[in-house]
Amino acid sequence: MTGKVVVVTGAARGQGRSHAARLAEEGADVIALDVCADIESAGYPMATMDDLAETERLVRNAGRNAVTAQVDVRDRAALAAAIADAVTELGGLHAVVANAGILPMGAHRPMTAFADTVDINLGGVFNTVHAALPHLGDGASVVVVGSGAGLMPRTPEDSGAGPGFVAYKFAKRALVDYVSTLAVELASRGMRINAVHPTNVATDMLLNDSMFGAFRPDLETPTADDIVPVLTGMHAQPVAWVSPEDVSHAVLFLAGDESRHVTGMQLRVDAGMAVKAGR
Protein backbone atom coordinates (compact mmCIF):
# COMPACT_ATOMS: atom_id res chain seq x y z
CA MET A 1 0.00 0.00 0.00
CA THR A 2 3.04 2.30 -0.06
CA GLY A 3 2.21 5.56 -1.80
CA LYS A 4 -1.54 4.92 -1.74
CA VAL A 5 -4.33 6.93 -0.10
CA VAL A 6 -7.37 5.11 1.29
CA VAL A 7 -10.75 6.33 2.55
CA VAL A 8 -12.18 4.36 5.48
CA THR A 9 -15.66 5.09 6.84
CA GLY A 10 -16.73 4.17 10.34
CA ALA A 11 -13.05 4.57 11.14
CA ALA A 12 -13.23 5.75 14.74
CA ARG A 13 -13.33 2.31 16.34
CA GLY A 14 -14.04 -1.37 15.73
CA GLN A 15 -13.47 -2.77 12.28
CA GLY A 16 -12.94 0.66 10.75
CA ARG A 17 -10.11 1.51 13.13
CA SER A 18 -8.55 -1.90 12.55
CA HIS A 19 -8.72 -1.48 8.77
CA ALA A 20 -7.21 1.99 8.94
CA ALA A 21 -4.36 0.87 11.21
CA ARG A 22 -3.59 -2.23 9.13
CA LEU A 23 -3.54 -0.28 5.88
CA ALA A 24 -1.24 2.31 7.46
CA GLU A 25 1.09 -0.43 8.67
CA GLU A 26 1.45 -1.45 5.04
CA GLY A 27 2.23 2.09 3.88
CA ALA A 28 -1.10 3.77 3.14
CA ASP A 29 -2.12 7.29 4.08
CA VAL A 30 -5.64 7.23 5.50
CA ILE A 31 -8.71 9.44 5.24
CA ALA A 32 -10.62 8.39 8.36
CA LEU A 33 -14.30 9.37 8.47
CA ASP A 34 -16.90 8.75 11.17
CA VAL A 35 -20.17 10.28 12.35
CA CYS A 36 -18.95 10.39 15.99
CA ALA A 37 -22.50 10.94 17.24
CA ASP A 38 -25.13 8.66 18.71
CA ILE A 39 -27.97 7.28 16.60
CA GLU A 40 -31.00 6.94 18.84
CA SER A 41 -32.52 3.87 17.20
CA ALA A 42 -29.29 1.87 17.43
CA GLY A 43 -29.64 1.19 21.14
CA TYR A 44 -25.91 1.39 21.91
CA PRO A 45 -23.38 4.26 21.94
CA MET A 46 -21.58 5.23 18.76
CA ALA A 47 -17.93 6.22 18.58
CA THR A 48 -16.71 9.61 19.79
CA MET A 49 -14.30 12.24 18.54
CA ASP A 50 -11.78 10.88 21.04
CA ASP A 51 -12.11 7.49 19.35
CA LEU A 52 -11.45 9.06 15.97
CA ALA A 53 -8.41 10.83 17.41
CA GLU A 54 -7.09 7.46 18.57
CA THR A 55 -7.43 6.07 15.04
CA GLU A 56 -5.48 9.06 13.77
CA ARG A 57 -2.80 8.41 16.38
CA LEU A 58 -2.46 4.78 15.30
CA VAL A 59 -2.08 5.76 11.65
CA ARG A 60 0.52 8.39 12.46
CA ASN A 61 2.38 5.99 14.75
CA ALA A 62 2.73 3.72 11.73
CA GLY A 63 4.54 6.60 10.03
CA ARG A 64 1.71 7.54 7.70
CA ASN A 65 -0.41 10.64 7.16
CA ALA A 66 -3.97 10.81 8.42
CA VAL A 67 -6.83 13.19 7.65
CA THR A 68 -9.94 12.84 9.79
CA ALA A 69 -13.41 14.30 9.47
CA GLN A 70 -16.68 14.01 11.36
CA VAL A 71 -19.19 13.17 8.65
CA ASP A 72 -22.40 11.17 8.37
CA VAL A 73 -22.40 8.67 5.49
CA ARG A 74 -26.08 9.47 4.93
CA ASP A 75 -25.01 12.94 3.74
CA ARG A 76 -23.46 12.52 0.29
CA ALA A 77 -22.68 16.21 -0.11
CA ALA A 78 -20.78 16.28 3.17
CA LEU A 79 -18.95 13.08 2.23
CA ALA A 80 -18.00 14.46 -1.16
CA ALA A 81 -16.66 17.64 0.42
CA ALA A 82 -14.67 15.80 3.09
CA ILE A 83 -13.16 13.38 0.58
CA ALA A 84 -12.33 16.15 -1.91
CA ASP A 85 -10.59 18.23 0.76
CA ALA A 86 -8.60 15.23 2.00
CA VAL A 87 -7.62 14.18 -1.52
CA THR A 88 -6.31 17.69 -2.16
CA GLU A 89 -4.26 17.52 1.05
CA LEU A 90 -2.88 14.01 0.50
CA GLY A 91 -2.46 14.16 -3.26
CA GLY A 92 -4.75 11.44 -4.56
CA LEU A 93 -7.06 8.53 -3.81
CA HIS A 94 -6.43 4.88 -4.61
CA ALA A 95 -8.83 2.82 -2.52
CA VAL A 96 -12.10 3.06 -0.60
CA VAL A 97 -13.23 0.93 2.33
CA ALA A 98 -16.97 1.44 2.85
CA ASN A 99 -17.27 0.10 6.38
CA ALA A 100 -19.69 2.28 8.37
CA GLY A 101 -22.75 0.47 9.71
CA ILE A 102 -25.13 -0.09 12.61
CA LEU A 103 -27.11 -3.05 13.94
CA PRO A 104 -30.14 -2.13 16.11
CA MET A 105 -30.94 -5.62 17.36
CA GLY A 106 -34.12 -6.52 19.24
CA ALA A 107 -37.85 -6.81 18.69
CA HIS A 108 -38.43 -3.76 20.90
CA ARG A 109 -36.53 -1.42 18.56
CA PRO A 110 -38.67 1.30 16.90
CA MET A 111 -39.52 1.17 13.21
CA THR A 112 -37.12 4.06 12.69
CA ALA A 113 -34.40 1.45 13.22
CA PHE A 114 -35.33 -0.04 9.84
CA ALA A 115 -34.96 3.28 8.04
CA ASP A 116 -31.77 4.27 9.86
CA THR A 117 -30.13 0.91 9.16
CA VAL A 118 -30.96 0.95 5.44
CA ASP A 119 -29.90 4.58 5.12
CA ILE A 120 -26.52 3.91 6.77
CA ASN A 121 -25.67 0.33 5.81
CA LEU A 122 -26.88 0.54 2.21
CA GLY A 123 -27.32 4.20 1.31
CA GLY A 124 -24.13 5.06 3.18
CA VAL A 125 -22.15 2.62 1.06
CA PHE A 126 -23.63 4.07 -2.12
CA ASN A 127 -22.83 7.59 -0.95
CA THR A 128 -19.26 6.71 0.02
CA VAL A 129 -18.42 4.91 -3.20
CA HIS A 130 -20.13 7.42 -5.44
CA ALA A 131 -18.54 10.41 -3.69
CA ALA A 132 -15.13 8.80 -4.12
CA LEU A 133 -15.49 7.68 -7.75
CA PRO A 134 -14.47 11.01 -9.34
CA HIS A 135 -11.11 10.75 -7.56
CA LEU A 136 -10.33 7.12 -8.45
CA GLY A 137 -8.31 6.08 -11.47
CA ASP A 138 -6.87 2.99 -13.11
CA GLY A 139 -6.05 0.26 -10.64
CA ALA A 140 -8.23 1.72 -7.90
CA SER A 141 -9.93 -0.63 -5.47
CA VAL A 142 -13.26 -0.37 -3.68
CA VAL A 143 -13.89 -2.67 -0.71
CA VAL A 144 -17.40 -2.97 0.67
CA VAL A 145 -17.79 -4.43 4.15
CA GLY A 146 -20.90 -6.58 4.00
CA SER A 147 -21.90 -9.33 6.41
CA GLY A 148 -22.31 -13.07 6.56
CA ALA A 149 -25.95 -12.29 7.37
CA GLY A 150 -26.33 -10.89 3.87
CA LEU A 151 -25.48 -14.26 2.38
CA MET A 152 -28.23 -16.02 4.34
CA PRO A 153 -31.84 -16.39 3.16
CA ARG A 154 -34.72 -14.61 4.82
CA THR A 155 -36.37 -16.68 7.53
CA PRO A 156 -39.62 -16.32 9.51
CA GLU A 157 -37.47 -15.85 12.62
CA ASP A 158 -35.88 -12.67 11.27
CA SER A 159 -38.83 -10.48 12.25
CA GLY A 160 -38.54 -11.67 15.82
CA ALA A 161 -35.13 -9.99 15.97
CA GLY A 162 -36.71 -6.63 15.20
CA PRO A 163 -36.90 -4.14 12.34
CA GLY A 164 -33.24 -3.19 12.70
CA PHE A 165 -32.09 -6.75 12.10
CA VAL A 166 -34.46 -7.23 9.17
CA ALA A 167 -33.07 -4.03 7.64
CA TYR A 168 -29.51 -5.15 8.35
CA LYS A 169 -29.96 -8.40 6.42
CA PHE A 170 -31.76 -6.59 3.60
CA ALA A 171 -29.02 -3.97 3.27
CA LYS A 172 -26.23 -6.54 3.32
CA ARG A 173 -28.02 -8.74 0.76
CA ALA A 174 -28.46 -5.75 -1.52
CA LEU A 175 -24.73 -5.02 -1.33
CA VAL A 176 -23.99 -8.43 -2.82
CA ASP A 177 -25.81 -7.51 -6.03
CA TYR A 178 -24.41 -3.97 -5.97
CA VAL A 179 -20.83 -5.25 -5.92
CA SER A 180 -21.45 -7.84 -8.64
CA THR A 181 -23.13 -5.28 -10.89
CA LEU A 182 -20.72 -2.40 -10.39
CA ALA A 183 -17.69 -4.69 -10.83
CA VAL A 184 -18.53 -5.08 -14.52
CA GLU A 185 -18.90 -1.34 -15.03
CA LEU A 186 -15.70 -0.46 -13.18
CA ALA A 187 -13.61 -3.16 -14.87
CA SER A 188 -13.75 -1.43 -18.24
CA ARG A 189 -12.41 1.68 -16.51
CA GLY A 190 -9.48 -0.10 -14.88
CA MET A 191 -11.06 -0.22 -11.40
CA ARG A 192 -12.44 -3.01 -9.25
CA ILE A 193 -14.85 -3.59 -6.38
CA ASN A 194 -15.11 -6.48 -3.94
CA ALA A 195 -16.96 -7.28 -0.73
CA VAL A 196 -15.82 -8.80 2.54
CA HIS A 197 -18.53 -10.60 4.51
CA PRO A 198 -17.57 -11.15 8.16
CA THR A 199 -19.48 -13.16 10.70
CA ASN A 200 -19.78 -11.81 14.27
CA VAL A 201 -16.84 -9.52 14.99
CA ALA A 202 -15.60 -8.62 18.48
CA THR A 203 -16.44 -4.91 18.34
CA ASP A 204 -18.75 -2.53 20.19
CA MET A 205 -21.48 -3.30 17.66
CA LEU A 206 -21.64 -6.87 18.96
CA LEU A 207 -20.37 -6.65 22.52
CA ASN A 208 -22.92 -4.37 24.15
CA ASP A 209 -25.81 -4.81 26.59
CA SER A 210 -28.44 -4.35 23.89
CA MET A 211 -27.01 -7.20 21.84
CA PHE A 212 -26.57 -9.44 24.87
CA GLY A 213 -30.26 -9.01 25.67
CA ALA A 214 -31.30 -9.70 22.10
CA PHE A 215 -29.43 -12.99 21.98
CA ARG A 216 -30.38 -14.08 25.51
CA PRO A 217 -33.85 -12.69 26.27
CA ASP A 218 -34.27 -15.49 28.79
CA LEU A 219 -31.77 -13.82 31.14
CA GLU A 220 -32.31 -10.63 33.12
CA THR A 221 -28.78 -9.22 32.73
CA PRO A 222 -26.87 -11.35 30.22
CA THR A 223 -23.16 -10.83 29.60
CA ALA A 224 -20.76 -11.59 26.77
CA ASP A 225 -20.11 -15.02 28.27
CA ASP A 226 -23.82 -15.82 28.07
CA ILE A 227 -24.01 -15.29 24.31
CA VAL A 228 -20.90 -17.32 23.48
CA PRO A 229 -22.78 -20.65 23.12
CA VAL A 230 -25.42 -19.04 20.87
CA LEU A 231 -22.88 -17.43 18.57
CA THR A 232 -20.57 -20.44 18.50
CA GLY A 233 -23.47 -22.54 17.28
CA MET A 234 -23.63 -20.44 14.11
CA HIS A 235 -20.18 -21.54 12.93
CA ALA A 236 -18.44 -24.62 11.62
CA GLN A 237 -15.32 -23.55 13.49
CA PRO A 238 -15.60 -23.61 17.30
CA VAL A 239 -15.53 -19.82 17.79
CA ALA A 240 -18.18 -17.28 18.79
CA TRP A 241 -16.67 -14.41 16.82
CA VAL A 242 -13.64 -13.30 14.85
CA SER A 243 -11.37 -10.36 15.61
CA PRO A 244 -11.40 -7.08 13.67
CA GLU A 245 -7.87 -7.89 12.56
CA ASP A 246 -9.10 -11.09 10.90
CA VAL A 247 -11.30 -8.97 8.67
CA SER A 248 -8.59 -6.35 8.12
CA HIS A 249 -6.26 -8.92 6.55
CA ALA A 250 -8.91 -9.59 3.90
CA VAL A 251 -9.53 -5.86 3.39
CA LEU A 252 -5.80 -5.27 2.95
CA PHE A 253 -5.56 -7.96 0.28
CA LEU A 254 -8.49 -6.57 -1.69
CA ALA A 255 -7.30 -2.95 -1.37
CA GLY A 256 -3.78 -3.67 -2.57
CA ASP A 257 -2.18 -4.52 -5.89
CA GLU A 258 -1.84 -8.23 -5.04
CA SER A 259 -5.55 -8.56 -5.87
CA ARG A 260 -5.35 -6.49 -9.06
CA HIS A 261 -7.26 -9.09 -11.09
CA VAL A 262 -9.84 -9.82 -8.39
CA THR A 263 -13.18 -8.08 -8.82
CA GLY A 264 -16.79 -8.90 -8.02
CA MET A 265 -15.57 -11.15 -5.19
CA GLN A 266 -17.79 -11.96 -2.20
CA LEU A 267 -15.07 -12.94 0.30
CA ARG A 268 -16.35 -14.62 3.46
CA VAL A 269 -14.52 -14.26 6.76
CA ASP A 270 -17.20 -16.18 8.60
CA ALA A 271 -15.65 -19.13 10.51
CA GLY A 272 -17.62 -21.46 8.27
CA MET A 273 -21.04 -19.95 8.99
CA ALA A 274 -22.22 -20.08 5.37
CA VAL A 275 -21.05 -23.61 4.66
CA LYS A 276 -22.55 -24.88 7.92
CA ALA A 277 -25.87 -23.41 6.76
CA GLY A 278 -25.50 -25.10 3.37
CA ARG A 279 -24.84 -21.87 1.48
C-alpha positions as semicolon CSV with decimal commas, in nm:
position;residue;x (nm);y (nm);z (nm)
1;M;0,000;0,000;0,000
2;T;0,304;0,230;-0,006
3;G;0,221;0,556;-0,180
4;K;-0,154;0,492;-0,174
5;V;-0,433;0,693;-0,010
6;V;-0,737;0,511;0,129
7;V;-1,075;0,633;0,255
8;V;-1,218;0,436;0,548
9;T;-1,566;0,509;0,684
10;G;-1,673;0,417;1,034
11;A;-1,305;0,457;1,114
12;A;-1,323;0,575;1,474
13;R;-1,333;0,231;1,634
14;G;-1,404;-0,137;1,573
15;Q;-1,347;-0,277;1,228
16;G;-1,294;0,066;1,075
17;R;-1,011;0,151;1,313
18;S;-0,855;-0,190;1,255
19;H;-0,872;-0,148;0,877
20;A;-0,721;0,199;0,894
21;A;-0,436;0,087;1,121
22;R;-0,359;-0,223;0,913
23;L;-0,354;-0,028;0,588
24;A;-0,124;0,231;0,746
25;E;0,109;-0,043;0,867
26;E;0,145;-0,145;0,504
27;G;0,223;0,209;0,388
28;A;-0,110;0,377;0,314
29;D;-0,212;0,729;0,408
30;V;-0,564;0,723;0,550
31;I;-0,871;0,944;0,524
32;A;-1,062;0,839;0,836
33;L;-1,430;0,937;0,847
34;D;-1,690;0,875;1,117
35;V;-2,017;1,028;1,235
36;C;-1,895;1,039;1,599
37;A;-2,250;1,094;1,724
38;D;-2,513;0,866;1,871
39;I;-2,797;0,728;1,660
40;E;-3,100;0,694;1,884
41;S;-3,252;0,387;1,720
42;A;-2,929;0,187;1,743
43;G;-2,964;0,119;2,114
44;Y;-2,591;0,139;2,191
45;P;-2,338;0,426;2,194
46;M;-2,158;0,523;1,876
47;A;-1,793;0,622;1,858
48;T;-1,671;0,961;1,979
49;M;-1,430;1,224;1,854
50;D;-1,178;1,088;2,104
51;D;-1,211;0,749;1,935
52;L;-1,145;0,906;1,597
53;A;-0,841;1,083;1,741
54;E;-0,709;0,746;1,857
55;T;-0,743;0,607;1,504
56;E;-0,548;0,906;1,377
57;R;-0,280;0,841;1,638
58;L;-0,246;0,478;1,530
59;V;-0,208;0,576;1,165
60;R;0,052;0,839;1,246
61;N;0,238;0,599;1,475
62;A;0,273;0,372;1,173
63;G;0,454;0,660;1,003
64;R;0,171;0,754;0,770
65;N;-0,041;1,064;0,716
66;A;-0,397;1,081;0,842
67;V;-0,683;1,319;0,765
68;T;-0,994;1,284;0,979
69;A;-1,341;1,430;0,947
70;Q;-1,668;1,401;1,136
71;V;-1,919;1,317;0,865
72;D;-2,240;1,117;0,837
73;V;-2,240;0,867;0,549
74;R;-2,608;0,947;0,493
75;D;-2,501;1,294;0,374
76;R;-2,346;1,252;0,029
77;A;-2,268;1,621;-0,011
78;A;-2,078;1,628;0,317
79;L;-1,895;1,308;0,223
80;A;-1,800;1,446;-0,116
81;A;-1,666;1,764;0,042
82;A;-1,467;1,580;0,309
83;I;-1,316;1,338;0,058
84;A;-1,233;1,615;-0,191
85;D;-1,059;1,823;0,076
86;A;-0,860;1,523;0,200
87;V;-0,762;1,418;-0,152
88;T;-0,631;1,769;-0,216
89;E;-0,426;1,752;0,105
90;L;-0,288;1,401;0,050
91;G;-0,246;1,416;-0,326
92;G;-0,475;1,144;-0,456
93;L;-0,706;0,853;-0,381
94;H;-0,643;0,488;-0,461
95;A;-0,883;0,282;-0,252
96;V;-1,210;0,306;-0,060
97;V;-1,323;0,093;0,233
98;A;-1,697;0,144;0,285
99;N;-1,727;0,010;0,638
100;A;-1,969;0,228;0,837
101;G;-2,275;0,047;0,971
102;I;-2,513;-0,009;1,261
103;L;-2,711;-0,305;1,394
104;P;-3,014;-0,213;1,611
105;M;-3,094;-0,562;1,736
106;G;-3,412;-0,652;1,924
107;A;-3,785;-0,681;1,869
108;H;-3,843;-0,376;2,090
109;R;-3,653;-0,142;1,856
110;P;-3,867;0,130;1,690
111;M;-3,952;0,117;1,321
112;T;-3,712;0,406;1,269
113;A;-3,440;0,145;1,322
114;F;-3,533;-0,004;0,984
115;A;-3,496;0,328;0,804
116;D;-3,177;0,427;0,986
117;T;-3,013;0,091;0,916
118;V;-3,096;0,095;0,544
119;D;-2,990;0,458;0,512
120;I;-2,652;0,391;0,677
121;N;-2,567;0,033;0,581
122;L;-2,688;0,054;0,221
123;G;-2,732;0,420;0,131
124;G;-2,413;0,506;0,318
125;V;-2,215;0,262;0,106
126;F;-2,363;0,407;-0,212
127;N;-2,283;0,759;-0,095
128;T;-1,926;0,671;0,002
129;V;-1,842;0,491;-0,320
130;H;-2,013;0,742;-0,544
131;A;-1,854;1,041;-0,369
132;A;-1,513;0,880;-0,412
133;L;-1,549;0,768;-0,775
134;P;-1,447;1,101;-0,934
135;H;-1,111;1,075;-0,756
136;L;-1,033;0,712;-0,845
137;G;-0,831;0,608;-1,147
138;D;-0,687;0,299;-1,311
139;G;-0,605;0,026;-1,064
140;A;-0,823;0,172;-0,790
141;S;-0,993;-0,063;-0,547
142;V;-1,326;-0,037;-0,368
143;V;-1,389;-0,267;-0,071
144;V;-1,740;-0,297;0,067
145;V;-1,779;-0,443;0,415
146;G;-2,090;-0,658;0,400
147;S;-2,190;-0,933;0,641
148;G;-2,231;-1,307;0,656
149;A;-2,595;-1,229;0,737
150;G;-2,633;-1,089;0,387
151;L;-2,548;-1,426;0,238
152;M;-2,823;-1,602;0,434
153;P;-3,184;-1,639;0,316
154;R;-3,472;-1,461;0,482
155;T;-3,637;-1,668;0,753
156;P;-3,962;-1,632;0,951
157;E;-3,747;-1,585;1,262
158;D;-3,588;-1,267;1,127
159;S;-3,883;-1,048;1,225
160;G;-3,854;-1,167;1,582
161;A;-3,513;-0,999;1,597
162;G;-3,671;-0,663;1,520
163;P;-3,690;-0,414;1,234
164;G;-3,324;-0,319;1,270
165;F;-3,209;-0,675;1,210
166;V;-3,446;-0,723;0,917
167;A;-3,307;-0,403;0,764
168;Y;-2,951;-0,515;0,835
169;K;-2,996;-0,840;0,642
170;F;-3,176;-0,659;0,360
171;A;-2,902;-0,397;0,327
172;K;-2,623;-0,654;0,332
173;R;-2,802;-0,874;0,076
174;A;-2,846;-0,575;-0,152
175;L;-2,473;-0,502;-0,133
176;V;-2,399;-0,843;-0,282
177;D;-2,581;-0,751;-0,603
178;Y;-2,441;-0,397;-0,597
179;V;-2,083;-0,525;-0,592
180;S;-2,145;-0,784;-0,864
181;T;-2,313;-0,528;-1,089
182;L;-2,072;-0,240;-1,039
183;A;-1,769;-0,469;-1,083
184;V;-1,853;-0,508;-1,452
185;E;-1,890;-0,134;-1,503
186;L;-1,570;-0,046;-1,318
187;A;-1,361;-0,316;-1,487
188;S;-1,375;-0,143;-1,824
189;R;-1,241;0,168;-1,651
190;G;-0,948;-0,010;-1,488
191;M;-1,106;-0,022;-1,140
192;R;-1,244;-0,301;-0,925
193;I;-1,485;-0,359;-0,638
194;N;-1,511;-0,648;-0,394
195;A;-1,696;-0,728;-0,073
196;V;-1,582;-0,880;0,254
197;H;-1,853;-1,060;0,451
198;P;-1,757;-1,115;0,816
199;T;-1,948;-1,316;1,070
200;N;-1,978;-1,181;1,427
201;V;-1,684;-0,952;1,499
202;A;-1,560;-0,862;1,848
203;T;-1,644;-0,491;1,834
204;D;-1,875;-0,253;2,019
205;M;-2,148;-0,330;1,766
206;L;-2,164;-0,687;1,896
207;L;-2,037;-0,665;2,252
208;N;-2,292;-0,437;2,415
209;D;-2,581;-0,481;2,659
210;S;-2,844;-0,435;2,389
211;M;-2,701;-0,720;2,184
212;F;-2,657;-0,944;2,487
213;G;-3,026;-0,901;2,567
214;A;-3,130;-0,970;2,210
215;F;-2,943;-1,299;2,198
216;R;-3,038;-1,408;2,551
217;P;-3,385;-1,269;2,627
218;D;-3,427;-1,549;2,879
219;L;-3,177;-1,382;3,114
220;E;-3,231;-1,063;3,312
221;T;-2,878;-0,922;3,273
222;P;-2,687;-1,135;3,022
223;T;-2,316;-1,083;2,960
224;A;-2,076;-1,159;2,677
225;D;-2,011;-1,502;2,827
226;D;-2,382;-1,582;2,807
227;I;-2,401;-1,529;2,431
228;V;-2,090;-1,732;2,348
229;P;-2,278;-2,065;2,312
230;V;-2,542;-1,904;2,087
231;L;-2,288;-1,743;1,857
232;T;-2,057;-2,044;1,850
233;G;-2,347;-2,254;1,728
234;M;-2,363;-2,044;1,411
235;H;-2,018;-2,154;1,293
236;A;-1,844;-2,462;1,162
237;Q;-1,532;-2,355;1,349
238;P;-1,560;-2,361;1,730
239;V;-1,553;-1,982;1,779
240;A;-1,818;-1,728;1,879
241;W;-1,667;-1,441;1,682
242;V;-1,364;-1,330;1,485
243;S;-1,137;-1,036;1,561
244;P;-1,140;-0,708;1,367
245;E;-0,787;-0,789;1,256
246;D;-0,910;-1,109;1,090
247;V;-1,130;-0,897;0,867
248;S;-0,859;-0,635;0,812
249;H;-0,626;-0,892;0,655
250;A;-0,891;-0,959;0,390
251;V;-0,953;-0,586;0,339
252;L;-0,580;-0,527;0,295
253;F;-0,556;-0,796;0,028
254;L;-0,849;-0,657;-0,169
255;A;-0,730;-0,295;-0,137
256;G;-0,378;-0,367;-0,257
257;D;-0,218;-0,452;-0,589
258;E;-0,184;-0,823;-0,504
259;S;-0,555;-0,856;-0,587
260;R;-0,535;-0,649;-0,906
261;H;-0,726;-0,909;-1,109
262;V;-0,984;-0,982;-0,839
263;T;-1,318;-0,808;-0,882
264;G;-1,679;-0,890;-0,802
265;M;-1,557;-1,115;-0,519
266;Q;-1,779;-1,196;-0,220
267;L;-1,507;-1,294;0,030
268;R;-1,635;-1,462;0,346
269;V;-1,452;-1,426;0,676
270;D;-1,720;-1,618;0,860
271;A;-1,565;-1,913;1,051
272;G;-1,762;-2,146;0,827
273;M;-2,104;-1,995;0,899
274;A;-2,222;-2,008;0,537
275;V;-2,105;-2,361;0,466
276;K;-2,255;-2,488;0,792
277;A;-2,587;-2,341;0,676
278;G;-2,550;-2,510;0,337
279;R;-2,484;-2,187;0,148
